[in-house]
Amino acid sequence: MSTATTATAPQTTQPTGAATRTIVVSGIQPSGELHLGNYFGAIRQHLELHERYESYFFIVNYHALTTIHDREALRRYTFEAAVTYLALGFNPEKAALFVQSDVPEVTELAWIFYNLVPVSTLEKGVAYKDKVAQGLPANAGLFNYPVLQAADILIYGGTLVPVGADQKQNIEICRDIAQRFNRTFCPPDRPLFPIPEPLIREEVAVVPGIDGRKMSKSYGNTIGIFDEGKTLRKKVMSIVTDSTPLEAPKDPDRCNVFALIKLFADEETRNRIAEAYRRGGYGYGDAKKELIRLIDEHFAEARERRRELLKHPDYVIDVLREGARKGRRRAQEMMEQVRDLVGLNYATYRPEAS
């Protein structure tokens, strides 16, 4: 059984004139197989929130271009991300699920934002520096990533953004951009953009990978959401542990395996396994077998739904197209106001009579 906690929207203070209703906005990058870090760090929150609030969730294939230059891979990852959301229980009747590039207005808004953001702000980007340190190319797309992300959020009037802890700085940049735009272009009593708040679950701030580092496609240390059978067993059994002998007591809070068990297990199961660690005579192999069982049980129904969805790709595409219609309608309404405020709607200009 999962121990998913209910995400609670923080109380936000918005500028006078800005939207005050909660609008949830978030995206996921189709840069490879989605894994447990994606699930606990983002997708699970998305599934909970889309039942309760007006929500826009999208597959950020523009962002994926910062690292993927293989057409077929990008198309496959984009489709598989949509299938994953639907298999895990996303209800397209409740919220919009779509592909980022199906709302091209977002790139127009990003360009407007580029002209408000100091280069020094982007040079301080922790996520950018981390990715370059991991060996990703230091291209302009990666450098400007936070600006396009801000456009992703603000074009839908987002007020609440579920993200991982590593994205906190990017949301701060987004907030700064919203404030800069409002100050620069809007009447003081009628700001256009609300100031979004991040929603970060501290209990899943970092999901460990099989090598103990943060689970990430960049590290190649992931366990896929739909891994099963020999593939799942091989990955789980390779999770790094220390050399404490079987008979000795162990500290569960210092174990990568138990860190993953905690994400899946209910309180009773967590306590039982933790006590077995501390008592001794319980090996890491035993814990890994328990983790395999928990993963299998948690995703069993979703795996079956995924198999059915893969037989009906047209349905998946229809969901994305309908979601894009909802998202683009909202984006176009926002961009009409943006263009007018910044002066791009030149056709409305009339010179004063002399």
C-alpha positions, -999 to +999 in steps of 0.1 A: +000+000+000+012+035-007+015+061+020+008+091-003+001+122+016-024+148+004-007+178-011-020+210+005-018+243-014-001+270+006-019+303+012-006+328-012-006+366-012-013+379-047-010+415-060-042+434-062-059+427-095-042+394-101-061+361-103-066+346-068-080+311-076-056+282-074-043+272-108-019+243-108+007+242-135+036+217-140+054+198-167+076+167-171+105+164-195+104+135-220+142+129-220+141+092-213+123+065-194+103+079-165+115+065-132+106+063-095+122+098-089+098+113-115+069+095-099+074+104-063+089+138-070+063+150-095+038+127-111+021+115-079+015+151-068+001+159-103-023+130-100-036+142-066-038+179-075-056+175-108-086+161-090-089+192-069-079+223-089-079+238-123-048+222-137-025+223-167+001+195-170+022+192-201+051+172-216+079+197-221+094+186-254+108+221-261+128+217-229+139+182-239+156+197-270+183+209-247+196+174-245+178+153-272+186+157-309+171+124-320+137+129-337+124+094-331+136+093-295+119+126-287+086+114-303+088+081-285+095+096-251+068+122-255+042+095-263+054+072-235+051+101-210+015+106-219+008+068-216+025+069-182+002+096-169-029+079-182-019+045-169-012+059-134-047+074-133-047+109-148-083+117-157-084+140-189-120+149-180-107+167-148-076+185-162-056+193-193-028+170-203-009+180-235+024+185-252+042+218-247+049+224-284+012+222-292+009+256-274+035+276-294+025+309-278+047+298-248+078+305-269+065+340-278+060+348-241+095+334-233+110+359-258+092+388-241+105+376-208+141+373-221+141+410-224+133+414-187+158+390-172+194+401-164+220+377-178+235+377-143+204+360-129+208+331-153+245+328-147+237+320-111+215+291-121+223+261-099+204+236-121+223+249-151+257+245-134+248+211-121+238+198-155+269+211-171+290+195-143+272+162-152+286+166-188+256+181-206+265+206-233+264+242-221+240+253-249+219+284-249+187+264-244+200+249-212+212+283-200+178+300-207+157+270-194+143+290-164+129+316-187+109+292-208+098+274-176+085+308-164+065+312-196+052+277-191+038+286-157+027+322-163+009+318-196-018+297-179-019+321-149-003+294-126-004+301-089+008+267-076+037+247-091+045+212-078+082+207-083+112+189-069+136+206-045+161+211-073+137+234-091+131+258-063+155+284-077+138+283-111+105+291-094+121+320-077+132+333-111+097+328-124+083+348-095+108+376-102+099+376-139+062+379-130+069+408-107+092+426-133+065+423-160+038+436-137+059+466-126+071+473-161+040+470-182+009+469-159-010+497-141-001+495-104-036+484-094-040+458-123-011+434-125-015+407-151+004+377-136-002+362-102+030+353-083+033+315-082+042+294-052+063+262-054+049+231-038+078+209-027+073+177-007+102+175+017+097+137+023+106+131-014+130+160-019+156+134-031+147+099-042+179+078-041+190+059-072+207+025-072+241+041-066+229+062-037+230+095-055+198+113-065+178+091-090+184+107-124+186+097-160+218+117-162+235+093-137+220+062-153+209+050-118+172+048-123+144+022-116+117+026-142+081+031-131+071+001-152+101-021-147+092-057-138+104-092-137+141-097-143+147-061-151+133-049-119+150-076-099+184-068-114+181-031-107+169-035-071+194-061-062+222-038-074+213-010-050+244+000-032+246-009+005+273-010+031+292-041+042+274-047+076+271-085+081+238-102+081+237-109+118+246-074+129+220-046+137+216-020+110+204+016+109+175+018+084+178+056+082+212+052+066+202+026+040+193+034+004+170+004+002+150+015+032+148+050+018+129+036-012+108+012+010+096+042+030+081+057-002+060+026-009+052+011+024+024+019+049+033+028+085+029-008+098+051-022+071+077+005+075+079-001+113+081-038+109+110-036+084+128-009+104+126-031+136+140-060+116+170-038+106+177-028+142+173-063+156+199-079+134+197-111+114+179-092+086+201-087+055+200-061+028+190-089+004+159-094+025+151-057+023+156-057-014+132-086-019+107-066+002+112-036-020+106-056-052+073-069-037+062-034-028+070-020-062+052-048-080+021-043-058+021-006-062+022-005-100+004-038-108-029-021-120-011+007-138+010-018-157-022-035-170-037-001-180-004+008-198-006-024-218-041-016-229-032+020-238-003+009-259-029-010-280-049+022-285-024+049-295-051+070-312-069+074-279-037+087-263-032+112-291-068+124-289-063+131-251-033+152-259-050+171-287-080+179-265-057+189-237-038+212-261-071+229-271-078+237-235-043+249-228-040+269-260-073+286-254-061+298-221-027+308-235-042+328-263-063+347-239-032+356-218-011+365-249-038+389-262-034+408-229+004+405-230+007+418-265-015+448-257+004+457-226+039+456-242+028+474-273+029+445-299-008+452-309+003+480-332-029+480-352-047+497-324-024+527-326-039+559-339-018+591-341-032+621-324-046+648-347-024+678-350 
